């Protein structure tokens, strides 16, 4: 997605002499400047306001919840990225109610059906928290299921396409070259690195006791390994296997099964079908989950703005909320600096100006920060972006 940054800002209408919302919105637009971003009203319902103590506690809860929601959105985005690995396709998936994110934010309205504004703030916070947790659990579960099947398929495919040290031997070994069901002797299949074949042929008979002389038969070879069948007496098999490993020769387990090659191919096809099915399911869930996660996140942000506005500006509630769309982080920084310069007086003694007239904080150690440890601003301010 683009580097677009959004600033959600609340200011008292008293920033203009008319004390009117439209005039306040115009003033903010002028302050931000069209060069730095576009400013649009962002409607916030009138929620039920409880006690001051409750509001302070809710501000802290909303800070933590908003961080969690942002994490869920990122997690769903990462899942989509790992499934698609195509930026253009990923961007198409990242829609909110089938709208581009930008359009959703520009036309935002509080979902009064799911989150009735006449409910207490505590109930709304609890509801949003449960929704965020549910989305998180759903995407984590489905994505984990998909990854497990994907890894199983990769393992099966490696067994068919890997080198002789790892691939399945069902289609490689002629069962007639392997001694089976003997009481005293048995055949071991050894994958020898190509660079060690000469040393192997010189020494395999003497690396352990009771190796049948000249029993090493070439079974197959590839660019990296050569597979030999070597016969030993059973009571010395463990020693031969141990010495083989010491010499960097790789013993391969093999048990002939009638129709084993066909069974392996069917298993690959079955797991491949499961992988394709889960890929589609995970993609559909990812698209839905991203949309729902963004909606929950924005609704939580709205509550943060409202609660912080009440705590900052008090009652009666005469304020204007705007969303500023900055095409780049640099423009977002400029927009914020302009607002800091213009509205620093709202912080009282928390901010001052240096000799050049630039805004500065008089006492960073004492200036109170917003819940969650965010940087203190003279007005209600939150920024966010979608990666």
C-alpha positions in Angstrom: 0.0 0.0 0.0 1.0 3.6 -0.3 2.8 5.7 2.4 -0.4 7.7 3.0 -0.7 8.8 6.6 -3.9 9.8 8.4 -4.1 12.3 11.3 -7.2 12.2 13.4 -7.6 15.5 15.2 -10.0 17.0 17.6 -10.0 20.7 18.5 -12.4 22.9 20.4 -14.6 25.2 18.3 -13.2 28.1 20.3 -10.2 28.2 18.0 -12.4 30.6 16.0 -14.2 33.7 17.2 -17.5 32.4 15.9 -17.2 29.2 17.9 -18.8 27.5 14.9 -17.8 24.0 13.7 -17.6 24.9 10.0 -15.4 27.9 10.7 -13.2 25.7 12.9 -12.9 23.2 10.1 -11.9 25.9 7.7 -9.3 27.2 10.1 -7.8 23.7 10.5 -7.7 23.4 6.7 -5.9 26.7 6.3 -3.5 25.8 9.1 -2.6 22.4 7.6 -2.3 23.9 4.1 -3.4 22.0 0.9 0.3 21.4 0.2 0.5 19.1 3.2 -2.8 17.2 3.1 -6.5 17.3 2.7 -8.8 18.0 5.6 -12.3 16.5 6.0 -14.8 16.4 8.8 -14.9 13.1 10.8 -18.3 12.6 12.4 -18.4 11.3 16.0 -21.6 10.4 17.8 -22.6 11.8 21.2 -21.8 8.9 23.5 -22.9 8.4 27.1 -20.4 10.1 29.5 -19.8 8.5 32.9 -17.7 9.7 35.7 -14.3 11.4 35.4 -12.6 8.4 37.1 -14.3 6.1 34.6 -13.2 8.2 31.6 -9.6 8.2 32.8 -9.7 4.4 33.1 -11.4 4.0 29.7 -8.8 6.2 28.1 -6.1 3.7 29.3 -8.2 0.7 28.2 -8.7 2.3 24.7 -5.0 3.0 24.3 -4.2 -0.7 24.9 -7.1 -1.9 22.8 -6.1 0.4 19.9 -2.6 -1.0 19.9 -4.0 -4.5 19.9 -6.3 -3.7 17.0 -3.4 -2.2 15.0 -1.6 -5.5 15.7 -4.5 -7.6 14.4 -4.6 -5.5 11.2 -0.9 -6.0 10.7 -1.2 -9.7 11.4 -3.9 -10.1 8.8 -1.9 -8.1 6.3 1.1 -10.3 6.8 -1.0 -13.4 6.3 -2.3 -12.0 3.0 1.2 -11.1 1.9 2.5 -14.6 2.6 -0.3 -16.1 0.7 -0.3 -13.9 -2.3 3.2 -12.5 -2.5 2.0 -9.9 -5.1 1.6 -6.3 -4.0 -1.0 -5.4 -6.6 -3.2 -8.4 -5.6 -2.7 -7.7 -1.9 -3.8 -4.1 -2.4 -7.0 -5.3 -4.1 -7.7 -7.6 -1.1 -7.3 -4.7 1.4 -10.7 -3.1 1.1 -13.2 -2.2 3.8 -16.8 -3.1 3.0 -15.7 -3.4 -0.6 -14.4 0.2 -0.6 -10.8 1.4 -0.8 -9.5 2.3 2.7 -9.3 6.0 1.7 -13.0 6.1 0.6 -14.1 4.3 3.8 -12.3 6.9 5.9 -13.6 9.8 3.9 -17.2 8.6 4.2 -16.9 7.1 7.7 -20.1 6.8 9.8 -20.4 5.1 13.1 -22.0 1.7 12.8 -25.1 2.3 14.9 -26.5 -1.2 14.3 -23.5 -3.1 15.7 -22.4 -0.5 18.3 -25.4 1.5 19.6 -24.2 4.9 20.7 -26.7 5.0 23.5 -24.9 2.1 25.3 -22.4 2.9 28.0 -18.8 3.4 26.9 -17.7 0.4 28.9 -20.0 -1.9 27.0 -18.9 -0.6 23.6 -15.2 -1.1 24.6 -15.9 -4.6 25.8 -17.8 -5.4 22.5 -15.0 -4.1 20.3 -12.4 -5.9 22.4 -14.2 -9.2 21.9 -14.5 -8.6 18.1 -10.8 -7.9 17.8 -9.9 -11.0 19.7 -12.3 -13.1 17.6 -10.8 -11.8 14.3 -7.3 -12.5 15.7 -8.2 -16.1 16.7 -9.9 -16.9 13.4 -7.0 -15.7 11.2 -4.4 -17.3 13.4 -6.2 -20.6 13.4 -6.8 -20.7 9.7 -3.4 -19.4 8.7 -1.7 -22.0 11.0 -3.8 -24.8 9.4 -2.9 -23.6 6.0 0.8 -23.4 6.8 0.8 -26.9 8.3 -0.7 -28.4 5.1 1.6 -26.3 3.0 4.7 -27.6 4.9 3.4 -31.2 4.6 3.1 -30.8 0.9 6.5 -29.3 0.6 7.9 -32.3 2.5 6.2 -34.8 0.3 7.4 -32.9 -2.8 11.0 -32.9 -1.6 10.7 -36.6 -1.2 9.9 -36.9 -4.8 12.2 -34.2 -6.2 15.1 -34.0 -3.8 18.5 -35.7 -4.1 19.2 -39.3 -3.1 20.0 -38.3 0.5 16.4 -37.1 1.1 14.0 -38.2 -1.6 11.7 -41.2 -1.4 13.3 -44.4 -2.7 10.1 -46.1 -3.7 10.6 -45.2 -7.3 14.5 -45.6 -7.2 15.2 -49.0 -5.6 14.6 -52.3 -7.4 13.3 -54.5 -4.5 15.4 -57.4 -6.0 18.6 -55.5 -5.1 17.7 -55.6 -1.4 17.9 -58.7 0.7 14.7 -59.0 2.7 13.5 -61.4 5.4 16.9 -63.1 5.9 17.6 -64.4 9.4 21.3 -63.5 9.3 22.1 -60.7 6.8 20.5 -57.5 5.6 21.0 -54.8 3.0 21.7 -51.2 3.8 21.2 -48.4 1.4 23.9 -45.7 1.7 23.8 -42.3 0.0 27.5 -41.3 -0.6 28.4 -37.7 -1.5 29.8 -37.6 -5.0 33.1 -36.4 -3.8 33.6 -39.4 -1.5 32.7 -42.3 -3.8 36.3 -43.4 -4.3 37.0 -43.4 -0.6 33.8 -45.2 0.1 34.6 -48.0 -2.3 38.0 -48.4 -0.8 37.0 -48.5 2.8 33.3 -49.6 3.2 34.4 -53.3 3.7 36.6 -52.4 6.7 34.7 -49.7 8.5 33.0 -52.3 10.7 33.0 -56.0 11.3 31.2 -58.5 9.1 30.6 -56.5 6.0 30.1 -58.8 3.1 33.1 -58.3 0.7 32.4 -56.7 -2.6 28.7 -56.4 -1.7 28.4 -52.6 -2.6 26.1 -52.5 -5.6 25.4 -49.2 -7.4 21.6 -48.5 -7.2 21.3 -44.9 -8.5 23.2 -41.6 -8.7 22.5 -37.9 -9.2 24.6 -34.8 -9.3 25.2 -34.8 -5.5 25.0 -38.4 -4.3 25.5 -42.0 -5.3 23.3 -44.7 -3.7 24.9 -48.0 -2.9 23.4 -51.2 -1.5 25.8 -52.8 1.0 25.2 -56.1 2.8 26.2 -56.9 6.4 25.5 -59.5 9.0 22.6 -58.3 11.1 24.3 -58.5 14.4 26.9 -55.9 13.2 24.4 -53.7 11.3 24.2 -51.0 14.1 28.0 -50.7 14.0 28.1 -50.3 10.2 25.4 -47.6 10.3 27.2 -45.7 13.1 30.5 -45.8 11.1 28.8 -44.7 8.0 27.4 -41.6 9.7 30.9 -40.9 11.1 32.2 -40.9 7.5 29.4 -38.6 6.3 27.7 -41.3 4.4 24.0 -41.2 4.8 22.1 -44.4 5.6 18.6 -44.4 4.0 15.7 -46.3 5.5 13.9 -48.4 2.9 11.1 -51.0 3.2 9.6 -52.3 0.1 5.8 -51.9 -0.1 3.8 -53.2 -3.0 2.4 -50.2 -4.9 4.3 -47.8 -2.7 5.2 -45.5 -5.5 1.6 -45.1 -6.5 0.5 -44.6 -2.9 3.1 -41.8 -2.5 1.8 -40.1 -5.7 -1.8 -40.3 -4.5 -0.7 -38.8 -1.1 1.0 -35.9 -2.9 -2.2 -35.3 -5.0 -4.4 -35.5 -1.9 -2.4 -33.1 0.2 -2.0 -30.8 -2.8 -5.8 -30.7 -3.1 -6.0 -29.9 0.6 -3.4 -27.1 0.2 -5.3 -25.5 -2.7 -8.6 -25.6 -0.8 -7.1 -24.1 2.4 -5.3 -21.5 0.3 -8.7 -20.3 -1.1 -10.3 -20.4 2.4 -7.4 -18.5 4.0 -7.5 -15.9 1.3 -11.2 -15.4 1.6 -10.9 -15.2 5.4 -8.0 -12.8 5.1 -9.9 -10.4 2.9 -12.9 -10.5 5.3 -10.8 -10.3 8.4 -8.8 -7.3 7.2 -12.0 -5.4 6.4 -13.5 -6.2 9.8 -10.2 -5.6 11.7 -9.9 -2.1 10.1 -13.5 -1.3 11.0 -12.9 -2.3 14.6 -9.7 -0.3 14.8 -11.3 2.8 13.4 -14.2 2.5 15.8 -11.8 2.2 18.7 -10.0 5.3 17.5 -13.2 7.2 17.4 -13.9 6.3 21.1 -10.3 7.3 21.9 -10.9 10.7 20.3 -14.2 11.2 22.1 -12.9 10.2 25.6 -9.8 12.3 25.2 -11.8 15.2 23.9 -14.0 15.2 27.0 -11.0 14.9 29.3 -9.1 17.7 27.5 -11.9 20.2 26.7 -14.6 19.4 29.2 -18.3 20.0 28.9 -20.3 21.1 27.1 -18.8 19.4 24.1 -18.1 22.0 21.6 -15.4 20.6 19.3 -14.7 19.6 15.7 -13.1 16.3 14.7 -11.3 16.1 11.4 -9.3 13.5 9.4 -6.2 14.8 7.6 -4.9 12.7 4.7 -1.2 13.3 4.1 0.1 11.6 1.0 3.6 11.1 2.5 5.1 11.0 6.0 7.0 14.2 5.3 3.8 16.0 4.5 2.2 14.6 7.6 5.1 16.0 9.7 4.7 19.4 8.1 0.9 19.4 8.8 1.5 18.5 12.4 4.2 21.2 12.8 1.8 23.8 11.4 -0.9 22.7 13.9 1.6 22.7 16.8 2.6 26.3 15.9 -1.0 27.5 15.6 -2.6 25.7 18.5 0.1 25.4 21.1 -1.7 27.9 23.3 -4.3 25.2 24.0 -1.8 23.4 26.2 -1.4 26.4 28.6 2.0 26.3 30.2 2.9 22.9 28.7 4.4 24.6 25.6 6.3 27.8 25.0 8.3 29.3 22.2 12.0 29.7 21.7 13.7 33.0 20.6 12.9 32.2 17.0 9.2 31.8 17.8 9.3 28.0 17.4 7.1 25.9 19.6 8.9 24.1 22.4 7.9 22.2 25.5 8.8 24.1 28.6 9.1 21.1 30.9 9.0 17.8 29.1 9.3 16.0 32.4 6.1 17.5 33.8 4.0 17.8 30.7 1.4 15.1 30.9 1.2 12.5 28.1 -1.8 10.8 26.7 -2.8 7.4 27.8 -0.4 4.8 26.5 2.7 7.0 26.6 2.0 8.8 23.3 3.7 12.1 22.6 1.9 14.9 24.2 0.2 17.4 21.9 -1.7 20.6 22.7 -4.8 19.1 21.1 -6.3 15.6 20.7 -4.2 13.9 18.0 -3.7 10.4 16.7 -2.0 9.3 13.5 -2.1 5.9 11.8 -1.3 4.3 8.5 -1.9 1.0 6.7 1.2 -1.0 5.6 
